[in-house]
Amino acid sequence: MGPALVFCVIFCVLQPALQYSLGDREHMVSEAWSDDILTDGWNGVPRGCGGKPADVYLVMDTADGSPAKAVEERKRYLSDLSALFYLHKSFTRVGIVTYGHTPVLTTPLGAHVTLPEVQKAVQETPRVGGSRNTAQALNYLRLSAFSPAVARQGVAHVVILMTNGNSADDMQLSEEATLLRKQGVYIYAVSSTASGHMDKRELHELASSPLENFVYTSDDWNIVDSLIDLLHIKECNYQVLPPLPGKEAVCTSRRPTELLFAVEHLAMGSRHTQLVVTFIQHMLAELDPDSDIQAAMVTSKDPISRRFASSRDVQPVQKVERTLGRVVFPDLGSLLKRARRALTRNSATRAQLTNASRQRLMDVQRVLVVFMDDNVQLTKSALAAARANRRHKLDTYVVYVGEDGKLKDTADEVALLANGEGHVIRVPSYDQLQSQSTVLDTLRTVCTGL
């Protein structure tokens, strides 16, 4: 992917979640949302959503003939590519196989259900060593990895095999590859640019047809487009292909709805905030596109960047000291007030609206989803702001990420922050936050009143 395409994907995917649209006016709600939070960890592969159910094996050649830099490149490539798969027991299950003189299953299908777990497993894949026996690896995939007792029947079966060829079992390789393909398995053959020599003939014997869709090098990310076409994957919150016939949206609104996500990113930190952003993208991807639902996001204002935004140069010590003396970090109460203003700001301008827009404003349901964890303090001003939000008829939900034991001490206050205990969604950890089941459970809770 070129820089322009990467920028386009980032902009297209994230812009809808960050803008607040009402009538003909659009408002960028979060002035403090920084670029590094949006792009941290971006590797050029879009996060995938939905698509056809599939069992996918990531297969690495780690024989003695593979240089260490080639093995590391294969790990990086497969780790990045795994972001495309919609990990869930009902959608895509990923397994990992490494081979040299013999194949070794390091991760069974579906053993990991979050992207960080899969990526960690890829990075920790051990080297097998010995001579390169690709035919035996294909035989293992056919008879064991994709056996009816292991792989689901009636779903897509895919192998992404990274090798530069030069197998010691050249005579059997073509036969085993043919048998695996006849079993209905799609085989991608990807060579490593870091390995130097590549046996193109062997890669062509391995791969499915047409070869232009199934043979790639590690610097060619067009494999993403091929996988999207094969599995009908759509990019989260940015639909590349029409959804599969008969796919039902998880959440449908019966009346106009404005859905606002509030994230206290200063207390939560950029790494956790990035996971929350991804979670919100997955939620938005499951909303009914035909419903009258508009979405936005607010974050806390960063007082440091505001105070020093106008000056890029160093300043006299006394001036910096005076400036820092005026710095006050906002608490959760400030964020809740900003959320209320964002959802009610057009109430004062009804006279300027058309009759249709005025009627929509009267009928609209305003929903606020607040994300917090153990680092976000529940202050008196936060509880006061929550009471004010209820008076303005904001339907407030709280997604609390953290251990139940820590939540017990503030469970009553958290329920007051939301519109009651039934509006609190507990998520044990940030790893669990990335589970598709958590996305669906959260949506079902939030969408109950829509």
HELIX and SHEET records of a PDB file:
HELIX    1   1 PRO A    3  LEU A   18  1                                  16    
HELIX    2   2 ASP A   35  THR A   39  1                                   5    
HELIX    3   3 ALA A   68  LEU A   81  1                                  14    
HELIX    4   4 SER A   82  LEU A   84  5                                   3    
HELIX    5   5 LEU A  115  GLN A  123  1                                   9    
HELIX    6   6 THR A  134  TYR A  140  1                                   7    
HELIX    7   7 LEU A  141  ALA A  145  3                                   5    
HELIX    8   8 ASP A  170  LYS A  182  1                                  13    
HELIX    9   9 THR A  193  SER A  195  5                                   3    
HELIX   10  10 LYS A  200  LEU A  206  1                                   7    
HELIX   11  11 LEU A  211  PHE A  214  1                                   4    
HELIX   12  12 ILE A  223  LEU A  231  1                                   9    
HELIX   13  13 HIS A  265  MET A  268  1                                   4    
HELIX   14  14 SER A  270  ALA A  285  1                                  16    
HELIX   15  15 PRO A  303  PHE A  308  1                                   6    
HELIX   16  16 VAL A  317  GLY A  325  1                                   9    
HELIX   17  17 LEU A  332  THR A  344  1                                  13    
HELIX   18  18 ARG A  345  GLN A  352  5                                   8    
HELIX   19  19 ASN A  355  ASP A  363  1                                   9    
HELIX   20  20 LYS A  380  ARG A  391  1                                  12    
HELIX   21  21 ASP A  404  LYS A  408  1                                   5    
HELIX   22  22 ALA A  411  LEU A  417  1                                   7    
HELIX   23  23 GLU A  421  HIS A  423  5                                   3    
HELIX   24  24 TYR A  430  LEU A  433  1                                   4    
HELIX   25  25 GLN A  436  CYS A  447  1                                  12    
SHEET    1   A 2 GLN A  19  LEU A  22  0                                        
SHEET    2   A 2 ARG A  25  MET A  28 -1                                        
SHEET    1   B 2 GLY A  48  CYS A  49  0                                        
SHEET    2   B 2 LYS A 234  GLU A 235 -1                                        
SHEET    1   C 6 PRO A 103  THR A 107  0                                        
SHEET    2   C 6 THR A  92  TYR A  99 -1                                        
SHEET    3   C 6 ALA A  54  ASP A  61  1                                        
SHEET    4   C 6 ALA A 156  MET A 162  1                                        
SHEET    5   C 6 VAL A 185  SER A 191  1                                        
SHEET    6   C 6 VAL A 215  THR A 217  1                                        
SHEET    1   D 5 ILE A 293  THR A 299  0                                        
SHEET    2   D 5 THR A 257  VAL A 263  1                                        
SHEET    3   D 5 GLN A 365  ASP A 373  1                                        
SHEET    4   D 5 ASP A 395  VAL A 401  1                                        
SHEET    5   D 5 VAL A 424  VAL A 427  1                                        
END                                                                             
